Amino acid sequence: METDLKRFSSLEGEQYDTRHLVWETAHQLGSPIYSLRRSLILGLLPDRGDSLHFLDVGCGTGDYARALVERGHYVDAIDISQSAVEQTLNRIPERLRSQFHAQVGDFSLLGDQSRYDGIVCSEVMEHVQEDEALLRRLRSLLLPHGSLILSVPADPFLWSQDDVFSGHVRRYTREELVGKLERAGFMVEQIWSYGYPILRTYMRLKTKLLKENGVRLVSRHGQEVGGRFVLRFASLVINAFVWLLDRHILRTNKGIGFIVLCRIQIADK
């Protein structure tokens, strides 16, 4: 398994530090894609009850880790970006720090002794060369009753310079994603194709009209007062339409990303 996971990502940790700052600026400005994906994943996380042990792979800005600890659960988080891990730690309330542990590094650092009730793996697989090896590793870290919440970008037709900048290796079709999950020992309980029709139209227009990729545009204008106002206003308008339409249309095959809830295949228990 170590050989399969040796090349964890198409980018190194230092490169992700730079990109993480751009992504965080976009999130603060109300990125429509991030906002919808975040709301859907938060809806899948368990509410208060028995305290469960979760792993957040590629914890990013820490939204899901914070939500889990605030609901009474325990979370281990890992990310190859130092700045991402630091920001996640800063977002965990001091009174809840005992329920949270984070480390910087790639997925191969996780010990075999760890077993989790649930794993969140949001926007990670598309960065990984050996994505099926990653899925098998996730499968091995889950308890028999455990669940995996996964999100990835969808539709190779939507490939753009944003994917290149972000270090993506691929965008997924539904058939490819489900096939890889099943071969890794998962049973798909629920799959959503999110971001249709507004966000798909938004992505296509952005790719055609912008002379530079979207994340660089955010990086260049996101620190200026006027630029932040324009980007924030645009995000508010798009988010309003997404709230009215996209969040209710999740069963097509035309979205810009997939969110999947999986469990271990019964035959493999």
Helices and strands as residue ranges (DSSP letters): H 13-28, H 32-42, E 53-57, H 63-70, E 74-79, H 82-91, G 94-99, E 100-104, G 107-109, E 116-122, G 125-127, H 131-141, E 142-153, G 156-158, H 161-166, H 174-183, E 186-194, H 198-209, H 214-221, H 225-244, G 246-248, E 257-264, G 266-268
